[in-house]
Amino acid sequence: MLNQKLFLSKKIFNKNVDMEATREGWGKALLNLGEKDPNVFVLCADLTDSTKCNYFKDKFLQRFIECGIAEQNMMAVASGLALSGKIPFVSNYAVFSPGINWSQVRVNVCQNGANVKIGGAHAGISVGPDGMSHQALEDMAIMRCLPGMVVLAPCDSLETYKATVAASQHKGPVYLRFAREKTPVMTSQKTPFKIGQAEIFKEGKDVSIIACGPLIYEALAAANELKKQGIDAEVINNHTIKPMDAKTICKSVGKTGVVVTVEEHQVMGGMGSAVCEVLAKNCPVPVEMLGTQDTFGESGQPDELLEKYGMKAKHIIAAVKKAMRRK
């Protein structure tokens, strides 16, 4: 049964489920923050409409900086703004930021503890026809290793809105990743969000399915089907990749004794790796990790790619059964 304390929509498995891209939550939150705080600035590198920071630009042009296709310079400018007391939000595709300007993120932002918020759009395999060059599958790995960097991967547009607002209130660098395509809205305005606090979206006793981003929907769908087969899966929305909520994870694993991780990212260095680090230190158990397996993506329709690279509900079900056999 879904955890109604989190106010999840009862219609999430309905064909009429609300669909909205997570990047919409980013854009709407930037507009709201701009209205409330004159210190909020937004920077982009020639992807204003696509990353939805056009909402902010249209109303606060004097606080919007179009840097052009110069991602490294853009991050240096953002750091300067932050060190001058402003709250800069950098908006770009994740393959370009942090993909291209990682060195500036490391030195200009993290080494200075600069209060910069970085939005990485078009993350994951579901970017679709844009293909390998635009599918960020390594961004969480290269960002979570940076000292002082917070890494967030919200599950839907509403949670992305809340994550963006929470990032504005956090003192220090924050990275948020979000997707291109419309995905199911699973939460409501009342669903809690706190950096560093995972949420149990479905309680269970047989296996812990730990996921992040829009693939939470596939995890819930898998748990729904597993229930019919007599397997009671617990689903954790692990939206904060760093700092990881070790307490919630270990409490769940102490009950279930087996884990499946699910992410639209390379399994090496991503959320699954971060979960395994927690488990290795505190409560070692059998783990199966779903994500891209040491491979680049390719062009295709989003659903076709999720199918090919093994990230659909049926793949989660198979991984659960495999993990449970090792229990």
C-alpha positions as a LaTeX table, in Angstrom:
\begin{tabular}{lrrr}
\hline
Residue & $x$ (\AA) & $y$ (\AA) & $z$ (\AA) \\
\hline
Met1 & 0.00 & 0.00 & 0.00 \\
Leu2 & 1.26 & 3.47 & $-0.86$ \\
Asn3 & 2.21 & 5.61 & 2.10 \\
Gln4 & $-0.69$ & 8.06 & 2.19 \\
Lys5 & 1.14 & 10.11 & 4.81 \\
Leu6 & 3.17 & 11.38 & 1.86 \\
Phe7 & $-0.04$ & 12.41 & 0.07 \\
Leu8 & 0.77 & 10.45 & $-3.07$ \\
Ser9 & $-1.90$ & 10.62 & $-5.73$ \\
Lys10 & $-4.13$ & 7.53 & $-5.69$ \\
Lys11 & $-4.29$ & 7.79 & $-9.47$ \\
Ile12 & $-0.60$ & 7.33 & $-10.26$ \\
Phe13 & $-1.22$ & 4.02 & $-12.05$ \\
Asn14 & $-4.21$ & 5.42 & $-13.90$ \\
Lys15 & $-3.90$ & 6.15 & $-17.62$ \\
Asn16 & $-4.97$ & 9.71 & $-16.82$ \\
Val17 & $-2.11$ & 10.36 & $-14.42$ \\
Asp18 & $-0.84$ & 13.94 & $-14.59$ \\
Met19 & 2.34 & 14.28 & $-16.65$ \\
Glu20 & 4.84 & 17.13 & $-16.46$ \\
Ala21 & 8.57 & 17.43 & $-17.10$ \\
Thr22 & 10.70 & 17.85 & $-13.98$ \\
Arg23 & 12.41 & 20.83 & $-15.63$ \\
Glu24 & 9.07 & 22.68 & $-15.34$ \\
Gly25 & 9.43 & 22.53 & $-11.56$ \\
Trp26 & 12.87 & 24.12 & $-11.85$ \\
Gly27 & 11.62 & 26.96 & $-14.06$ \\
Lys28 & 8.56 & 27.72 & $-11.93$ \\
Ala29 & 10.63 & 27.70 & $-8.74$ \\
Leu30 & 13.17 & 30.13 & $-10.23$ \\
Leu31 & 10.35 & 32.54 & $-11.05$ \\
Asn32 & 8.95 & 32.27 & $-7.53$ \\
Leu33 & 12.36 & 32.75 & $-5.92$ \\
Gly34 & 13.02 & 35.77 & $-8.12$ \\
Glu35 & 9.82 & 37.36 & $-6.91$ \\
Lys36 & 10.75 & 36.84 & $-3.27$ \\
Asp37 & 14.47 & 37.63 & $-3.22$ \\
Pro38 & 16.21 & 40.36 & $-5.26$ \\
Asn39 & 19.54 & 38.57 & $-4.71$ \\
Val40 & 18.48 & 35.65 & $-6.91$ \\
Phe41 & 20.20 & 35.64 & $-10.31$ \\
Val42 & 19.86 & 33.13 & $-13.15$ \\
Leu43 & 22.59 & 32.30 & $-15.67$ \\
Cys44 & 22.24 & 30.22 & $-18.82$ \\
Ala45 & 24.39 & 29.16 & $-21.78$ \\
Asp46 & 22.11 & 29.54 & $-24.79$ \\
Leu47 & 19.48 & 27.04 & $-23.57$ \\
Thr48 & 17.06 & 29.42 & $-21.90$ \\
Asp49 & 13.76 & 28.05 & $-23.21$ \\
Ser50 & 14.77 & 24.40 & $-23.07$ \\
Thr51 & 15.83 & 24.57 & $-19.43$ \\
Lys52 & 12.75 & 26.66 & $-18.56$ \\
Cys53 & 14.62 & 29.61 & $-17.11$ \\
Asn54 & 12.75 & 31.73 & $-19.67$ \\
Tyr55 & 10.06 & 32.14 & $-16.99$ \\
Phe56 & 12.59 & 34.03 & $-14.87$ \\
Lys57 & 14.12 & 35.89 & $-17.82$ \\
Asp58 & 10.77 & 37.25 & $-19.01$ \\
Lys59 & 10.11 & 38.93 & $-15.66$ \\
Phe60 & 13.57 & 39.68 & $-14.28$ \\
Leu61 & 15.72 & 40.48 & $-17.28$ \\
Gln62 & 18.09 & 42.64 & $-15.22$ \\
Arg63 & 18.95 & 39.61 & $-13.08$ \\
Phe64 & 19.25 & 37.18 & $-15.97$ \\
Ile65 & 22.67 & 36.64 & $-17.57$ \\
Glu66 & 22.88 & 34.96 & $-20.96$ \\
Cys67 & 26.45 & 33.71 & $-21.14$ \\
Gly68 & 26.26 & 32.13 & $-24.57$ \\
Ile69 & 27.98 & 28.87 & $-25.36$ \\
Ala70 & 30.69 & 29.50 & $-22.75$ \\
Glu71 & 29.88 & 27.13 & $-19.90$ \\
Gln72 & 33.24 & 27.48 & $-18.16$ \\
Asn73 & 33.03 & 31.25 & $-18.10$ \\
Met74 & 29.43 & 31.01 & $-16.91$ \\
Met75 & 30.43 & 29.00 & $-13.83$ \\
Ala76 & 33.19 & 31.48 & $-12.99$ \\
Val77 & 30.68 & 34.34 & $-13.26$ \\
Ala78 & 28.28 & 32.45 & $-10.99$ \\
Ser79 & 31.01 & 31.96 & $-8.41$ \\
Gly80 & 31.80 & 35.69 & $-8.48$ \\
Leu81 & 28.16 & 36.55 & $-7.96$ \\
Ala82 & 27.90 & 34.15 & $-5.03$ \\
Leu83 & 31.01 & 35.55 & $-3.38$ \\
Ser84 & 29.46 & 39.01 & $-3.77$ \\
Gly85 & 26.40 & 37.98 & $-1.76$ \\
Lys86 & 24.06 & 36.99 & $-4.59$ \\
Ile87 & 22.33 & 33.61 & $-5.05$ \\
Pro88 & 23.11 & 32.47 & $-8.60$ \\
Phe89 & 21.27 & 29.61 & $-10.28$ \\
Val90 & 23.08 & 28.11 & $-13.26$ \\
Ser91 & 20.78 & 26.49 & $-15.81$ \\
Asn92 & 22.09 & 24.20 & $-18.54$ \\
Tyr93 & 22.10 & 20.65 & $-19.90$ \\
Ala94 & 23.92 & 18.34 & $-17.51$ \\
Val95 & 26.31 & 17.15 & $-20.24$ \\
Phe96 & 27.56 & 20.75 & $-20.50$ \\
Ser97 & 27.27 & 21.76 & $-16.87$ \\
Pro98 & 28.86 & 20.01 & $-15.01$ \\
Gly99 & 30.08 & 18.00 & $-18.01$ \\
Ile100 & 32.19 & 20.73 & $-19.58$ \\
Asn101 & 32.79 & 23.11 & $-16.66$ \\
Trp102 & 33.57 & 20.59 & $-13.91$ \\
Ser103 & 36.97 & 22.16 & $-13.28$ \\
Gln104 & 35.34 & 25.54 & $-12.63$ \\
Val105 & 32.77 & 23.87 & $-10.37$ \\
Arg106 & 35.62 & 22.26 & $-8.45$ \\
Val107 & 37.93 & 25.27 & $-8.10$ \\
Asn108 & 35.75 & 28.38 & $-8.39$ \\
Val109 & 32.69 & 27.02 & $-6.63$ \\
Cys110 & 33.53 & 24.17 & $-4.24$ \\
Gln111 & 36.99 & 25.27 & $-3.14$ \\
Asn112 & 35.50 & 28.65 & $-2.23$ \\
Gly113 & 32.34 & 27.18 & $-0.73$ \\
Ala114 & 30.46 & 29.50 & $-3.09$ \\
Asn115 & 26.68 & 29.56 & $-2.74$ \\
Val116 & 25.99 & 28.46 & $-6.35$ \\
Lys117 & 23.01 & 26.34 & $-7.38$ \\
Ile118 & 23.54 & 24.25 & $-10.52$ \\
Gly119 & 20.65 & 22.81 & $-12.51$ \\
Gly120 & 21.52 & 19.95 & $-14.87$ \\
Ala121 & 18.71 & 19.41 & $-17.37$ \\
His122 & 18.24 & 16.57 & $-19.86$ \\
Ala123 & 19.81 & 14.06 & $-17.48$ \\
Gly124 & 19.43 & 10.33 & $-18.01$ \\
Ile125 & 18.80 & 8.02 & $-20.93$ \\
Ser126 & 15.24 & 9.27 & $-21.53$ \\
Val127 & 16.50 & 12.41 & $-23.27$ \\
Gly128 & 15.66 & 10.27 & $-26.29$ \\
Pro129 & 16.34 & 11.27 & $-29.92$ \\
Asp130 & 19.07 & 13.77 & $-28.96$ \\
Gly131 & 21.23 & 10.73 & $-28.38$ \\
Met132 & 24.43 & 9.91 & $-26.56$ \\
Ser133 & 26.00 & 13.37 & $-26.79$ \\
His134 & 23.14 & 14.93 & $-24.81$ \\
Gln135 & 22.37 & 12.12 & $-22.36$ \\
Ala136 & 24.09 & 12.85 & $-19.05$ \\
Leu137 & 24.77 & 9.51 & $-17.37$ \\
Glu138 & 27.82 & 10.44 & $-15.30$ \\
Asp139 & 26.82 & 13.72 & $-13.66$ \\
Met140 & 25.93 & 12.44 & $-10.19$ \\
Ala141 & 29.23 & 10.57 & $-10.01$ \\
Ile142 & 31.39 & 13.57 & $-10.83$ \\
Met143 & 29.41 & 15.92 & $-8.59$ \\
Arg144 & 29.00 & 13.84 & $-5.45$ \\
Cys145 & 32.76 & 13.39 & $-5.13$ \\
Leu146 & 33.30 & 17.15 & $-4.79$ \\
Pro147 & 33.77 & 18.36 & $-1.19$ \\
Gly148 & 30.78 & 20.30 & 0.10 \\
Met149 & 28.54 & 19.60 & $-2.90$ \\
Val150 & 24.91 & 18.59 & $-2.27$ \\
Val151 & 23.40 & 16.38 & $-5.01$ \\
Leu152 & 19.63 & 16.13 & $-5.58$ \\
Ala153 & 17.61 & 14.02 & $-8.03$ \\
Pro154 & 13.90 & 14.81 & $-7.48$ \\
Cys155 & 11.23 & 12.39 & $-8.69$ \\
Asp156 & 8.67 & 14.68 & $-10.36$ \\
Ser157 & 7.95 & 18.30 & $-11.24$ \\
Leu158 & 6.45 & 19.15 & $-7.84$ \\
Glu159 & 9.40 & 17.69 & $-5.99$ \\
Thr160 & 11.79 & 19.51 & $-8.35$ \\
Tyr161 & 10.06 & 22.77 & $-7.39$ \\
Lys162 & 10.52 & 21.98 & $-3.70$ \\
Ala163 & 14.12 & 20.86 & $-4.23$ \\
Thr164 & 14.94 & 24.13 & $-6.00$ \\
Val165 & 13.44 & 26.16 & $-3.15$ \\
Ala166 & 15.31 & 24.02 & $-0.61$ \\
Ala167 & 18.54 & 24.55 & $-2.54$ \\
Ser168 & 18.05 & 28.32 & $-2.32$ \\
Gln169 & 17.87 & 28.05 & 1.47 \\
His170 & 20.96 & 25.86 & 1.77 \\
Lys171 & 24.25 & 27.71 & 2.25 \\
Gly172 & 26.76 & 26.23 & $-0.16$ \\
Pro173 & 26.88 & 24.58 & $-3.59$ \\
Val174 & 23.98 & 22.39 & $-4.72$ \\
Tyr175 & 23.52 & 20.29 & $-7.86$ \\
Leu176 & 20.04 & 19.33 & $-9.07$ \\
Arg177 & 19.43 & 16.99 & $-12.00$ \\
Phe178 & 16.19 & 16.79 & $-13.94$ \\
Ala179 & 14.80 & 15.18 & $-17.06$ \\
Arg180 & 13.62 & 16.35 & $-20.46$ \\
Glu181 & 10.42 & 14.37 & $-21.05$ \\
Lys182 & 7.09 & 14.62 & $-19.29$ \\
Thr183 & 6.91 & 12.07 & $-16.48$ \\
Pro184 & 4.20 & 11.08 & $-13.96$ \\
Val185 & 3.45 & 13.45 & $-11.09$ \\
Met186 & 3.53 & 11.18 & $-8.04$ \\
Thr187 & 3.58 & 13.67 & $-5.19$ \\
Ser188 & 1.32 & 16.54 & $-4.10$ \\
Gln189 & 1.91 & 20.03 & $-2.79$ \\
Lys190 & 1.83 & 18.60 & 0.75 \\
Thr191 & 4.39 & 15.85 & 0.23 \\
Pro192 & 7.37 & 16.71 & 2.47 \\
Phe193 & 10.80 & 17.43 & 1.04 \\
Lys194 & 13.94 & 17.94 & 3.06 \\
Ile195 & 17.52 & 17.76 & 1.83 \\
Gly196 & 19.17 & 14.64 & 3.22 \\
Gln197 & 15.92 & 12.91 & 4.19 \\
Ala198 & 14.71 & 10.02 & 2.01 \\
Glu199 & 11.00 & 9.21 & 1.98 \\
Ile200 & 9.40 & 5.77 & 2.08 \\
Phe201 & 6.76 & 5.93 & $-0.65$ \\
Lys202 & 5.57 & 2.36 & $-0.07$ \\
Glu203 & 6.15 & 0.25 & 3.00 \\
Gly204 & 7.14 & $-3.40$ & 2.70 \\
Lys205 & 9.04 & $-6.19$ & 4.42 \\
Asp206 & 10.66 & $-8.38$ & 1.75 \\
Val207 & 12.94 & $-6.11$ & $-0.31$ \\
Ser208 & 14.05 & $-2.46$ & $-0.31$ \\
Ile209 & 13.81 & $-0.82$ & $-3.75$ \\
Ile210 & 15.83 & 2.39 & $-3.54$ \\
Ala211 & 15.37 & 4.74 & $-6.51$ \\
Cys212 & 15.71 & 8.38 & $-7.49$ \\
Gly213 & 14.33 & 10.68 & $-10.14$ \\
Pro214 & 11.34 & 9.83 & $-12.36$ \\
Leu215 & 12.22 & 6.12 & $-12.20$ \\
Ile216 & 10.50 & 6.14 & $-8.82$ \\
Tyr217 & 7.35 & 5.58 & $-10.90$ \\
Glu218 & 8.76 & 2.36 & $-12.36$ \\
Ala219 & 9.79 & 1.27 & $-8.87$ \\
Leu220 & 6.26 & 1.83 & $-7.57$ \\
Ala221 & 4.79 & 0.01 & $-10.57$ \\
Ala222 & 7.14 & $-2.90$ & $-9.93$ \\
Ala223 & 6.18 & $-3.00$ & $-6.25$ \\
Asn224 & 2.50 & $-2.98$ & $-7.22$ \\
Glu225 & 3.00 & $-6.03$ & $-9.45$ \\
Leu226 & 5.27 & $-7.80$ & $-6.95$ \\
Lys227 & 2.54 & $-7.50$ & $-4.33$ \\
Lys228 & 0.29 & $-9.59$ & $-6.57$ \\
Gln229 & 3.03 & $-12.22$ & $-6.64$ \\
Gly230 & 3.34 & $-12.33$ & $-2.86$ \\
Ile231 & 6.45 & $-10.14$ & $-2.56$ \\
Asp232 & 6.06 & $-7.09$ & $-0.32$ \\
Ala233 & 8.51 & $-4.45$ & $-1.57$ \\
Glu234 & 9.42 & $-1.25$ & 0.23 \\
Val235 & 10.03 & 1.71 & $-2.12$ \\
Ile236 & 12.32 & 4.52 & $-1.01$ \\
Asn237 & 12.46 & 7.86 & $-2.82$ \\
Asn238 & 16.16 & 8.56 & $-2.32$ \\
His239 & 16.07 & 12.08 & $-3.79$ \\
Thr240 & 19.22 & 13.23 & $-1.97$ \\
Ile241 & 22.24 & 11.43 & $-3.35$ \\
Lys242 & 24.53 & 13.48 & $-1.10$ \\
Pro243 & 24.25 & 13.70 & 1.86 \\
Met244 & 22.77 & 10.19 & 1.84 \\
Asp245 & 20.08 & 9.33 & 4.41 \\
Ala246 & 21.88 & 6.36 & 5.94 \\
Lys247 & 19.42 & 6.12 & 8.84 \\
Thr248 & 16.33 & 5.55 & 6.67 \\
Ile249 & 18.17 & 3.17 & 4.34 \\
Cys250 & 19.62 & 1.06 & 7.14 \\
Lys251 & 16.30 & 0.90 & 8.97 \\
Ser252 & 14.60 & $-0.37$ & 5.83 \\
Val253 & 17.37 & $-2.86$ & 5.05 \\
Gly254 & 17.36 & $-4.10$ & 8.64 \\
Lys255 & 13.79 & $-5.19$ & 7.98 \\
Thr256 & 14.07 & $-6.52$ & 4.42 \\
Gly257 & 17.65 & $-7.78$ & 4.20 \\
Val258 & 17.98 & $-7.21$ & 0.45 \\
Val259 & 18.27 & $-4.16$ & $-1.86$ \\
Val260 & 17.64 & $-3.19$ & $-5.48$ \\
Thr261 & 18.80 & 0.26 & $-6.63$ \\
Val262 & 17.31 & 2.03 & $-9.65$ \\
Glu263 & 18.66 & 5.11 & $-11.43$ \\
Glu264 & 18.94 & 6.74 & $-14.89$ \\
His265 & 22.70 & 6.96 & $-14.54$ \\
Gln266 & 25.80 & 4.82 & $-14.76$ \\
Val267 & 25.68 & 2.29 & $-11.94$ \\
Met268 & 29.35 & 3.05 & $-11.25$ \\
Gly269 & 29.68 & 6.12 & $-9.09$ \\
Gly270 & 26.00 & 7.04 & $-9.04$ \\
Met271 & 23.22 & 6.61 & $-6.52$ \\
Gly272 & 23.60 & 2.83 & $-6.40$ \\
Ser273 & 27.27 & 3.16 & $-5.57$ \\
Ala274 & 26.45 & 5.70 & $-2.85$ \\
Val275 & 23.87 & 3.31 & $-1.36$ \\
Cys276 & 26.41 & 0.46 & $-1.41$ \\
Glu277 & 28.89 & 2.66 & 0.45 \\
Val278 & 26.29 & 3.12 & 3.20 \\
Leu279 & 25.49 & $-0.60$ & 3.28 \\
Ala280 & 29.16 & $-1.64$ & 3.36 \\
Lys281 & 29.77 & 0.51 & 6.42 \\
Asn282 & 26.58 & $-0.31$ & 8.31 \\
Cys283 & 24.56 & $-3.27$ & 7.11 \\
Pro284 & 25.96 & $-5.39$ & 4.24 \\
Val285 & 23.24 & $-7.24$ & 2.29 \\
Pro286 & 22.76 & $-8.61$ & $-1.27$ \\
Val287 & 22.33 & $-5.78$ & $-3.79$ \\
Glu288 & 21.27 & $-5.62$ & $-7.45$ \\
Met289 & 21.92 & $-2.32$ & $-9.25$ \\
Leu290 & 19.87 & $-1.11$ & $-12.23$ \\
Gly291 & 21.08 & 1.72 & $-14.46$ \\
Thr292 & 23.35 & 2.00 & $-17.46$ \\
Gln293 & 26.02 & $-0.68$ & $-17.26$ \\
Asp294 & 29.30 & 0.89 & $-18.41$ \\
Thr295 & 27.83 & 2.02 & $-21.73$ \\
Phe296 & 26.79 & 5.21 & $-23.49$ \\
Gly297 & 23.24 & 5.83 & $-24.61$ \\
Glu298 & 21.89 & 6.20 & $-28.14$ \\
Ser299 & 19.10 & 7.87 & $-30.08$ \\
Gly300 & 15.58 & 6.53 & $-29.67$ \\
Gln301 & 12.23 & 7.22 & $-28.10$ \\
Pro302 & 12.46 & 7.60 & $-24.30$ \\
Asp303 & 10.34 & 4.55 & $-23.48$ \\
Glu304 & 12.26 & 2.43 & $-25.99$ \\
Leu305 & 15.55 & 3.42 & $-24.37$ \\
Leu306 & 14.33 & 2.70 & $-20.85$ \\
Glu307 & 13.28 & $-0.71$ & $-22.15$ \\
Lys308 & 16.57 & $-1.43$ & $-23.94$ \\
Tyr309 & 18.76 & $-0.35$ & $-21.03$ \\
Gly310 & 16.74 & $-2.30$ & $-18.46$ \\
Met311 & 15.06 & 0.39 & $-16.37$ \\
Lys312 & 11.37 & $-0.55$ & $-16.64$ \\
Ala313 & 9.19 & $-2.12$ & $-13.96$ \\
Lys314 & 9.67 & $-5.63$ & $-15.39$ \\
His315 & 13.44 & $-5.26$ & $-15.09$ \\
Ile316 & 13.08 & $-4.14$ & $-11.47$ \\
Ile317 & 10.91 & $-7.19$ & $-10.77$ \\
Ala318 & 13.54 & $-9.49$ & $-12.25$ \\
Ala319 & 16.28 & $-7.78$ & $-10.21$ \\
Val320 & 14.22 & $-8.15$ & $-7.01$ \\
Lys321 & 13.82 & $-11.87$ & $-7.55$ \\
Lys322 & 17.51 & $-12.26$ & $-8.36$ \\
Ala323 & 18.53 & $-10.33$ & $-5.24$ \\
Met324 & 16.13 & $-12.29$ & $-3.04$ \\
Arg325 & 17.65 & $-15.57$ & $-4.23$ \\
Arg326 & 20.96 & $-14.34$ & $-2.80$ \\
Lys327 & 19.42 & $-13.43$ & 0.56 \\
\hline
\end{tabular}
